[in-house]
């Protein structure tokens, strides 16, 4: 095996000790740096230009123990080997507690010194490789399963992911088909301590009923007709990682009972086997069904629901977060350009408005498919309304499906779109248009009682009277004087 090279720090207040180590290391190709005190050694370590350090435990001023503490506080990655005499073994043990890589006793054996240096260099290289692999995996995850959206509902989901990721609690993700439930599950997994272990997904509605148990728990050879060999199930495949059970609401009742037992006991057996296997995986379940209703109809076990619903996450349909559609459009157009070689630069304002006005019953998945199809078939680099196989007429969403913020946003977009020129003093114009109907509705709601109206609005009664005059609000239409 070829010897690794590196730069070695030797810190000792005795020049003779430094001389001995330099003579042992330099002939083997190591570059040596010397320090006569702990303070000088710490400066060298913090400079980050040495690969391994030999530090004497007894030095005037800052000794080796204090140096180890300071190096750990400064997050110095260099492996530090403590040098000690036989009668200071207690200090050597304390040094190991403080983060020393190893220790060596005086007088030195040259072969032992060289072996220690090689092991320390190999350990440091492995640590670098692990950090590189972790960064690469996280980078691939972020590029491959990025969740797009900055709306209020999505921000709440991000907060939930952050809260549960570092724990092993069971998560139940509920939402319509196409909303991205599996992406949420992957985000929880890849931000958890289990990120480097497998993420295994099983769609309970896509597996035939008589095969689903085998898919989950595996089987032994001859366990049933067609079982020609032993096979591991999803629980075994997900050991150490996360098992994502999609469409859990479609799982048969008899299998729900077996799943409940696994969640309770944290163990299972393959079909046809008496061997008990520990279930070391996190469970994340998802459904597009109303499980509370399914419980009432006798289609889902209530006790299993409580086991799964430890932390619920609701993924909103796209119609409830329309403000994310422009960002999703840009993301999917960029993805289509990368994956299919298209060259779409964007959408015309009319085309974007057409997509904003759709109800998207298939949610984000439907939006992505629509954009990919248009990007592949479009004759030009800018997508136009005619590039989409949907109605070109205005198809506004049902008002009862939109939040107040979404309604206001849509109306403001329309107000800006129909303007022939850039509006002037836009803030005051919008406030006036919103303020007058608000005051009118509240005054009408309280039958003209201005005191109640002011209280509901959270403003002073005199302020309300002033605004009534300024905005020319007719309080008489309520049938009362408004003087109460």
Protein Blocks (a to p, Z undefined) as FASTA:
>chain_A
ZZdddddddddfbfklmmmmmmmmmmnopacdddfbfklmmmmmmnopafbdcddfbdgh
jafklmmmmmmmnopabdcdddddfklmmmmmmmmmnopabdcdddddfklmmmmmmmmm
mmmmmmmmmmmmmmmmmmmmmmmmccedjbfklmmmmmmmmmmmmpcbdcdddddehilp
mmmmmmmmmmpfklmmccddddfklpcfklmmmmmnopaehkaghiabccddfklmmgoi
acddehkllpcfklmmmmmmmmmnopacdehiabdcddddddddddfbdfklmmmnopac
fklmmmmmmpacddddfklmmmlmmmmmmmmmmmmmmmnopacfbdcfklmmmmmmpgol
nlmmlmmmmmmmmmmmpmbfbdcfklpccdfbdcdddfklpcfklmmmmmmmmmmmmpmb
dcehklmmmmmmmmmmmmmmmmmmnnopaklmmmmnopafklmmmmmmmnopafklnopa
hlZZ
